[in-house]
Amino acid sequence: MAKIKLTKTELKAQTDALKRFQRFLPMLQLKKQQLQSEIAGISAKAEEVAAKERAVRSALDRWVGLFATDEQLVSGLVKVKAIHTGTANIAGVAIPTFESIETEVKGIDPWATPAWVDDAVKTTTEVLALQSERAVFEEQRRLVTIELQTTSQRVNLFEKVKIPQCKEAIRVIKIALGDEQTAAVTRGKIAKGRASESSSEEAAA
């Protein structure tokens, strides 16, 4: 702890600081709980999307053999051109939200390609959309986790450093001021006693 001044002014400053830290700490603790809850919610949503993705991917199994026999046809069949996102706010953290994806389908001749290619395009697009949505949830979790780490550090700082330091400073200053007051009273009594003795001596003379 840094050296403190043993004065009434410093005592007031430390007392005000303690009140401020004790007022902010519950708010930080509440924010920490909220962020933890939000991370759990985001993780659950990301898992839901992942489950949907696995289910849709299973539908691609029927085309696996066809992909193998006509790999040149399906290679790069659908590509993601852009992921469109919005923004939201969670406990003061700006996060992206998934809206849609923009895809590019490889130019194919509908008359020269088998009918299953249309279904493959649709299913592949759905998988890409789910992958993009899951990626946005992962980014949400990353951003909220960073804020949680910062908030947790502040909670620990207040709980384990700032508040104990203020309490210790207040204790030390009060003891010093008390000792000073006691010494002042003692000096006053001694001075009063000496003055009384001097007066008695002068009267006797």
C-alpha positions in Angstrom: 0.0 0.0 0.0 1.3 3.4 -0.9 2.3 5.8 1.9 -0.7 7.7 3.2 -0.9 11.0 5.0 -2.1 10.7 8.6 -4.5 13.7 8.4 -8.2 14.3 8.7 -8.2 15.3 5.0 -6.7 11.9 4.0 -9.2 10.2 6.3 -12.1 11.8 4.5 -10.6 10.9 1.1 -10.1 7.3 2.1 -13.6 7.1 3.6 -15.2 8.5 0.4 -13.2 6.1 -1.7 -14.3 3.2 0.4 -18.0 4.2 0.0 -17.5 4.6 -3.8 -15.9 1.1 -4.1 -18.6 -0.5 -1.9 -21.3 1.2 -4.0 -19.8 0.0 -7.4 -18.9 -3.5 -6.3 -22.5 -4.9 -6.2 -23.1 -3.5 -9.7 -19.9 -5.2 -11.0 -20.9 -8.4 -9.4 -24.3 -8.2 -11.0 -22.8 -7.5 -14.4 -20.4 -10.5 -13.9 -23.4 -12.8 -13.3 -25.3 -11.4 -16.3 -22.3 -11.9 -18.6 -21.9 -15.5 -17.3 -25.6 -16.1 -18.0 -25.3 -14.6 -21.5 -22.3 -16.8 -22.4 -24.2 -19.9 -21.3 -27.2 -18.7 -23.5 -24.9 -18.0 -26.5 -23.3 -21.4 -26.1 -26.7 -23.1 -26.1 -27.8 -21.3 -29.2 -24.5 -22.1 -31.0 -25.0 -25.8 -30.1 -28.6 -25.7 -31.5 -27.3 -24.3 -34.8 -24.5 -27.0 -34.8 -27.1 -29.7 -34.3 -29.2 -28.3 -37.2 -26.0 -28.3 -39.3 -25.3 -31.9 -38.5 -28.8 -32.9 -39.4 -28.7 -31.0 -42.7 -25.3 -32.5 -43.5 -26.7 -36.0 -43.0 -29.0 -35.2 -45.9 -25.9 -34.8 -48.1 -25.0 -38.4 -47.5 -27.3 -39.4 -50.3 -25.2 -37.4 -52.7 -21.8 -38.5 -51.5 -21.5 -41.2 -54.2 -22.6 -38.7 -56.8 -20.1 -36.2 -55.7 -17.4 -38.7 -56.0 -18.3 -39.7 -59.5 -18.8 -36.1 -60.7 -16.4 -34.1 -58.5 -15.6 -31.6 -61.2 -19.3 -30.7 -61.4 -19.8 -30.0 -57.7 -16.4 -28.5 -56.8 -17.0 -25.0 -55.6 -20.7 -25.4 -56.5 -21.8 -22.7 -53.9 -19.6 -20.0 -52.3 -20.3 -17.5 -49.6 -20.0 -14.0 -51.0 -21.0 -12.1 -47.9 -22.4 -12.6 -44.4 -24.9 -9.9 -43.5 -25.0 -9.1 -39.8 -26.7 -6.6 -37.5 -25.7 -5.4 -34.0 -27.0 -5.9 -30.5 -25.9 -4.9 -27.0 -25.4 -7.3 -24.1 -24.5 -5.8 -20.8 -22.8 -2.9 -22.6 -21.0 -5.1 -25.1 -21.7 -4.5 -28.8 -22.1 -7.9 -30.6 -22.9 -8.9 -34.1 -26.1 -10.7 -34.9 -26.7 -13.1 -37.8 -29.1 -12.0 -40.5 -28.4 -13.8 -43.8 -25.7 -14.8 -46.2 -25.2 -13.9 -49.8 -24.0 -16.8 -52.0 -22.7 -17.3 -55.4 -23.7 -20.5 -57.3 -21.3 -21.8 -60.0 -22.7 -21.3 -63.4 -24.3 -24.6 -64.5 -26.4 -25.5 -67.4 -29.7 -26.8 -66.0 -30.2 -28.8 -69.2 -26.8 -30.5 -69.1 -26.6 -31.3 -65.4 -28.5 -34.0 -63.4 -31.6 -32.9 -61.4 -30.0 -33.7 -58.1 -27.6 -30.8 -58.5 -30.5 -28.3 -57.7 -31.1 -30.2 -54.4 -27.4 -30.2 -53.7 -27.2 -26.4 -54.2 -30.1 -25.9 -51.8 -28.7 -28.1 -49.1 -25.2 -26.8 -49.5 -26.5 -23.3 -49.2 -28.4 -24.2 -46.0 -25.2 -25.7 -44.5 -23.2 -22.6 -45.4 -25.8 -20.4 -43.8 -25.8 -22.5 -40.6 -22.0 -22.4 -40.5 -22.0 -18.6 -40.9 -24.6 -18.3 -38.1 -22.6 -20.5 -35.8 -19.5 -18.4 -36.6 -21.4 -15.3 -35.5 -22.4 -16.9 -32.3 -18.7 -17.8 -31.7 -17.8 -14.2 -32.2 -20.5 -13.1 -29.8 -19.1 -15.5 -27.2 -15.6 -14.3 -27.8 -16.5 -10.6 -27.2 -18.7 -11.3 -24.2 -16.0 -13.5 -22.7 -13.4 -10.7 -23.0 -15.8 -8.4 -21.2 -16.4 -11.0 -18.5 -12.6 -11.3 -18.0 -12.3 -7.5 -17.6 -15.3 -7.3 -15.2 -14.0 -10.3 -13.1 -10.6 -8.5 -12.8 -12.4 -5.3 -11.6 -14.4 -7.3 -9.1 -11.2 -9.0 -7.8 -9.5 -5.6 -7.7 -12.3 -4.0 -5.6 -12.8 -7.1 -3.3 -9.2 -8.0 -2.7 -7.2 -4.8 -3.1 -9.1 -1.5 -3.1 -11.6 -2.1 -0.3 -9.1 -3.8 2.0 -6.5 -1.0 1.4 -9.1 1.7 2.2 -10.2 -0.1 5.4 -6.5 -0.5 6.5 -5.7 3.1 5.7 -8.7 4.3 7.6 -7.7 2.2 10.6 -4.1 3.5 10.6 -5.2 7.1 10.2 -7.8 6.8 13.0 -5.1 5.3 15.3 -2.7 8.1 14.4 -5.2 10.8 14.9 -6.3 9.3 18.2 -2.7 9.1 19.4 -2.2 12.7 18.3 -5.3 13.8 20.1 -4.3 11.9 23.3 -0.8 13.5 23.1 -2.4 16.9 22.6 -4.6 16.5 25.7 -1.6 15.3 27.7 0.5 18.3 26.6 -2.4 20.5 27.5 -2.7 19.1 31.0 1.1 19.4 31.5 1.0 23.0 30.3 -1.9 23.8 32.5 -0.1 22.1 35.4 3.0 24.2 34.8 1.0 27.4 34.5 -0.8 26.5 37.8 2.6 25.9 39.5 4.0 29.1 38.2 1.0 31.1 39.5 1.4 29.5 42.9 5.1 30.3 43.0 4.4 33.9 42.1 1.7 34.2 44.8 4.0 32.8 47.4 6.7 35.3 46.5 
